[in-house]
């Protein structure tokens, strides 16, 4: 039962993330930086309301006090807030500039970035399948660059920033609710300064529909994060590894069939290398888990 509910949470989170380009497309007259800061500010408002309704304010205060006792942990949560803001900003810009495929590519290769980061920073051994998978994905990126004549910077920044976000948060002992609230709280003042003093439209200076959509950005941001936090508690890392590809797959279908972005044989060939890398990576993980779960062989008695 616990696993089934975990799968529902996971599919819910990754499906919402997959369809979120549709939401950003509803605000074509709002700049990417403005949308980013509205997303952060209204996410903070939503999280504060959630803390009050769920009566988790004491938990938030306790965890925050504990965090502030460590300068290293304080710097880590600030870094996490910066990394996730970069990720959100680049993604919004990518979607609204008509390059949803690049967003999809970024989230396809993100797990491979995670493996490389773990090997470099956490000194975790890099398996043979992980090396092969990474080479396949690298070949796909190179092929895509050669065919289009443009290096997919947005995809690399998306994968890299989300990877660094996860790596930074790995050391923090925070609940998901506290983490999200603090991250948005750190960036929100900069967002308010920008929107009040530098944005052409000013703070909430759009028509009623657009203003409501800007406020809703907080809800569409916070809900999948909370769903993911519940899924992570109930599912194994391997299971989450499978479900996470729902997100970029939905994005890719939206890019091709709804937004009609160019997608010919050349793009398919490049993505095929990336999909092959992902397949090898998944198979490698399954084999590793199978070996880990295999019971030890009992020695024969004389």
C-alpha positions in Angstrom: 0.0 0.0 0.0 2.8 2.4 0.9 4.6 1.7 -2.4 1.4 2.2 -4.4 0.8 5.5 -2.8 4.4 6.4 -3.4 4.0 5.7 -7.1 0.9 7.9 -7.3 2.8 10.7 -5.6 5.8 10.2 -8.0 3.7 10.0 -11.1 1.7 13.1 -10.0 4.9 15.1 -9.3 6.7 14.2 -12.6 3.5 14.5 -14.7 2.9 18.0 -13.3 6.5 18.9 -14.0 6.2 17.5 -17.5 3.1 19.6 -18.3 4.3 22.8 -16.6 5.5 24.3 -20.0 1.8 24.7 -20.8 1.4 27.0 -17.8 4.4 29.2 -18.7 3.1 29.5 -22.3 -0.1 31.2 -20.9 2.0 34.3 -20.0 3.7 35.2 -23.4 3.7 38.9 -22.5 5.6 38.4 -19.2 9.4 38.2 -19.3 11.2 35.1 -18.1 12.9 37.0 -15.2 9.5 38.4 -14.1 7.9 34.9 -14.2 10.8 33.5 -12.2 10.4 36.0 -9.4 6.7 35.7 -9.4 7.2 32.0 -9.1 9.5 32.3 -6.1 7.4 35.0 -4.3 4.1 33.2 -4.7 5.7 29.9 -3.8 6.8 31.4 -0.6 3.3 32.7 0.1 1.8 29.3 -0.6 4.4 27.6 1.6 3.7 30.0 4.5 0.0 29.2 4.2 0.7 25.5 4.0 2.9 25.7 7.2 0.0 27.4 9.0 -2.7 25.0 7.9 -0.6 21.9 8.5 0.6 23.3 11.9 4.2 22.7 10.9 5.4 26.2 11.9 7.1 24.8 15.1 9.0 22.2 13.0 10.1 25.0 10.5 11.3 27.2 13.4 13.2 24.3 15.0 14.9 23.2 11.8 15.8 26.8 10.8 17.4 27.5 14.2 19.4 24.3 14.0 20.5 25.2 10.4 21.6 28.7 11.4 24.0 27.2 14.1 26.2 25.9 11.3 27.8 28.4 9.0 28.4 25.6 6.4 24.8 24.5 6.4 23.6 28.2 6.1 25.9 28.6 3.1 24.5 25.3 1.7 20.9 26.4 1.8 21.8 29.8 0.2 23.7 27.9 -2.6 20.7 25.6 -3.0 18.4 28.6 -3.4 20.6 30.0 -6.0 21.0 26.8 -8.0 17.2 26.1 -8.0 16.5 29.7 -9.1 19.0 29.3 -12.0 17.3 26.1 -13.0 13.8 27.6 -12.9 14.9 30.8 -14.7 16.6 29.0 -17.5 13.7 26.6 -17.9 11.2 29.4 -18.1 13.3 31.2 -20.7 13.8 28.0 -22.7 10.0 27.3 -22.8 9.0 30.8 -23.6 11.6 31.1 -26.4 10.2 28.1 -28.1 12.9 25.5 -27.2 11.0 23.0 -25.0 13.1 20.2 -26.6 16.2 21.7 -24.9 14.3 21.5 -21.6 13.4 17.9 -22.2 17.0 17.1 -23.1 18.3 18.7 -19.9 16.1 16.5 -17.7 16.9 13.4 -19.7 20.6 13.8 -19.0 20.3 15.1 -15.4 20.6 11.6 -13.8 23.9 11.1 -15.6 25.1 14.4 -14.3 24.2 13.2 -10.8 26.3 10.1 -11.3 29.3 12.1 -12.5 28.9 14.6 -9.6 28.7 11.7 -7.1 31.9 10.3 -8.5 33.8 13.7 -8.5 32.6 15.2 -5.2 31.4 12.3 -3.1 34.1 9.9 -4.4 31.6 7.3 -5.2 32.9 4.6 -7.7 31.7 5.0 -11.3 30.4 1.7 -12.6 31.2 0.5 -16.1 27.6 0.9 -17.2 27.5 4.4 -15.9 30.6 5.2 -17.9 29.1 3.7 -21.1 25.8 5.5 -20.5 27.6 8.9 -20.0 29.6 8.4 -23.2 26.4 7.6 -25.1 24.6 10.7 -23.8 27.7 12.8 -24.6 27.7 11.4 -28.1 24.1 12.4 -28.4 24.8 16.0 -27.3 27.7 16.3 -29.7 25.6 14.9 -32.6 22.8 17.4 -31.8 25.3 20.2 -31.7 26.8 19.3 -35.1 23.4 18.9 -36.7 21.8 22.1 -35.4 25.0 24.2 -35.3 24.1 25.3 -31.7 25.5 23.8 -28.5 22.6 23.0 -26.2 23.7 25.4 -23.4 20.2 25.5 -21.9 20.1 21.7 -21.5 23.5 21.6 -19.9 22.7 24.4 -17.5 19.4 22.8 -16.6 21.0 19.4 -15.9 24.0 21.0 -14.1 22.1 23.4 -11.9 19.6 20.7 -10.8 22.5 18.3 -10.2 24.3 20.9 -8.0 21.0 21.7 -6.2 20.6 18.0 -5.3 24.2 17.7 -4.3 24.1 20.8 -2.1 20.9 19.6 -0.3 22.2 16.1 0.3 24.1 17.3 3.3 21.2 19.2 4.9 18.9 17.6 7.4 15.8 19.5 6.5 12.2 18.4 5.8 11.0 19.2 2.3 8.6 21.9 3.6 11.3 23.7 5.5 13.7 23.4 2.6 11.3 24.8 0.0 10.2 27.7 2.4 13.8 28.7 3.1 14.9 28.6 -0.5 12.1 30.8 -1.6 12.5 33.1 1.4 16.2 33.7 0.5 15.5 34.7 -3.1 12.1 36.5 -2.6 13.6 39.9 -1.4 15.7 40.1 -4.6 12.5 39.3 -6.6 10.5 42.0 -4.9 13.3 44.6 -5.5 13.4 43.6 -9.1 9.7 43.6 -9.7 9.1 46.9 -7.9 12.0 48.9 -9.3 13.3 47.3 -12.5 10.5 45.4 -14.1 8.8 47.4 -16.9 5.3 46.4 -15.8 6.0 46.8 -12.1 4.8 44.5 -9.4 1.5 42.8 -10.5 1.1 45.5 -13.2 -0.6 43.2 -15.7 -4.3 42.5 -16.5 -6.3 40.6 -14.0 -5.9 37.2 -15.8 -2.1 37.5 -16.1 -1.9 38.6 -12.4 -3.9 35.5 -11.4 -1.6 33.3 -13.5 1.4 34.9 -11.8 0.0 34.1 -8.4 -0.9 30.6 -9.5 2.8 30.1 -10.4 3.4 29.6 -6.7 0.9 26.8 -6.5 2.1 24.9 -9.7 5.6 25.1 -8.3 5.0 24.0 -4.7 2.5 21.2 -5.3 4.7 18.9 -7.4 7.6 19.6 -4.9 5.5 18.4 -2.0 4.2 15.4 -4.0 7.8 14.5 -4.8 8.8 14.8 -1.1 6.1 12.3 -0.2 7.1 10.0 -3.0 10.8 10.0 -1.9 9.8 8.8 1.5 7.9 5.8 0.2 9.9 4.6 -2.9 13.4 3.3 -3.5 15.9 5.4 -5.3 15.7 3.0 -8.3 12.0 3.2 -8.6 12.1 7.0 -8.5 14.9 6.7 -11.2 12.4 5.0 -13.5 9.5 7.4 -12.9 11.6 10.6 -13.3 11.8 10.0 -17.1 8.0 10.7 -17.3 8.8 14.4 -17.0 11.1 14.9 -20.0 9.1 12.5 -22.1 5.9 14.5 -21.7 7.9 17.7 -22.5 9.3 16.1 -25.7 5.8 15.1 -26.8 4.5 18.6 -26.1 7.4 20.1 -28.1 6.8 17.9 -31.1 3.1 17.5 -31.3 1.7 20.6 -29.6 4.3 23.4 -30.0 5.5 22.0 -33.4 9.2 22.5 -32.8 11.5 21.1 -35.5 12.1 17.4 -35.0 13.5 15.5 -37.9 15.6 12.4 -38.4 18.7 14.2 -37.2 17.2 15.2 -33.8 15.8 11.7 -33.5 19.2 10.1 -34.1 20.8 12.4 -31.4 18.1 11.7 -28.9 18.5 7.9 -29.7 22.0 8.0 -28.3 20.7 9.7 -25.2 17.9 7.2 -24.8 20.4 4.4 -25.3 22.6 5.8 -22.5 19.6 6.1 -20.2 18.6 2.4 -21.0 22.1 1.2 -20.2 22.1 3.3 -17.0 18.8 1.8 -15.9 19.9 -1.7 -16.7 23.1 -1.1 -14.7 21.2 0.1 -11.7 18.8 -2.9 -11.8 21.8 -5.4 -12.0 23.5 -3.6 -9.1 20.3 -3.7 -7.0 19.8 -7.4 -7.8 23.3 -8.2 -6.7 22.8 -6.2 -3.5 19.6 -8.0 -2.6 21.0 -11.5 -3.4 21.3 -13.4 -0.1 24.8 -14.5 0.9 25.8 -18.0 0.1 26.0 -20.2 3.2 29.1 -22.2 3.6 28.7 -25.9 3.3 28.9 -27.9 6.5 31.4 -30.8 6.7 
